[in-house]
């Protein structure tokens, strides 16, 4: 008798960039060994070459997203799909908020480092790509008919369209995201990170429909956080001073990249897209290197508004961009300068808006961007090197499209207003969602009076952390793209099997 519940199940895997090589291929081998039938959408041409040429896993269907992107008209052939049909089968009113996630279409890497806000691809070609991608989805569902879809994350249009189409047809898509509890990752089934085992667990605990064995562990975590600030986002941690050998490597890296340009195959060129972060001619490599140095020097030497002069203020942490946290789940708030201006304009009484650059954007954003922020009425640009805990202890409120800072603020009993749709942080007891900028002033006054020190607040915060321990798992997400430990990959495999059974 065969007790293997995975045998015969059809799994479509997003074999994406380095994740495919270091993690996705391992997962595919395990699925194949369980008797699953597999298909793959590959993202990046070098990844497609790797998946196509390996002989350990047989895929029933393999389609390369970059080939579609390079010539969507060719992929469509004589087929055509009205946008109305696509919207209907994705259960959306418009494709354009989804299109905003296409960083190499709606922005230009050629024009500026790190991305210009100028459009790189015409509306007509973007529409062709949307239609071609929809045809790709139809091919997978008509020819392979997957029971499940596995993806490393939800970061761009292909992920979102497959997710929406799968849900429209009653199929589950499985990805991984962080839950803002240190070291713990969770399974998510939607591109807004708003449904999955963790989210159900938080609701069950808050509604007293379940009890967690990890409540005491959660209480200890909260206590430790308040005593010794935990950086749940590694990119916000203070960078250690680089050793000499690392500084030398940084200086030599662009010249090595230029050498590789002339000596290795240029697999990742996408016709119609041109220059991207994956395809940089020598002049762009040098441009990026010197722009990064200039931008870094500016940020390190800029005369920021002194933190000690701030009295009553609301904190607005700038987000990394382009990135899923803002482009995928907050497309209507992706112009952060304008959002900061409107928030500053909405502040009541004597409040000012303190804005801080995201530490991971060091060297990436041009000086002109930060100067525009600094010279916006009722906005004070503070030093990006100021520790988050120091700001959170002093501020009265945090406002942002989405931010890891919301979680950190929860442990400091500080209220927050979220403008975007990220579902994970909306489970926090300190977070209020608000999207109407015309009524933001009254909402700010309301939230400023919110009691973040009640027994109910503390219980819900404990439930959030306990749910992370209950439904989450230890995982090296960054390592999954560059060589995670066997233990980390095995943890992912265990969670995937639970979702697939």
Buried (B, 14 or more C-beta within 10 A) or exposed (E): EEEEEBEEBBBBBBBBBBBBBBBBBBBBBBBBEBEBBBBBBBBBBBBBBBBEEBEEBEBBBBBBBBBBBBBBEEBBEEEEBEBEEBBEBBEBEEBBBBBBBBBBBBBBBBEBBBBBBEEBBEEEBBBBBBBBBBBBBBBBBEEBEBBBBBBBBBBBBBBBBBBBBBBEEEBBBBBBBBBBBBBBBBBBBBBBBBEBBBBBBBBBBBEEEBEBEBBEBBBEBBEEBEEEBBBBBEBBEEEEEEEEEEEEEEEEEBEEBBEEBEEEEEBBBBEBBBBBBBBBBBEBBBBBBEBBEBBEEBBEEBEBBEBEEBEBBBBBBBBBBBBBBBBBBBBBBBBBBEBBBBBBBBBEEEBBBBBBBBBBBBBBBBEEBBEBBBEBEBBBBBBBBEEBBEBBEBBBBBBBBBBBBBBBBBBBBBBBBBBBBBBBBBBBBBBBBBBEBEEBBEBBEEBBEBEBEEEEBBBBBBBBBBBBBBBBBEBBBEBBBEBBEEEBBBBBBEBBBEBBE
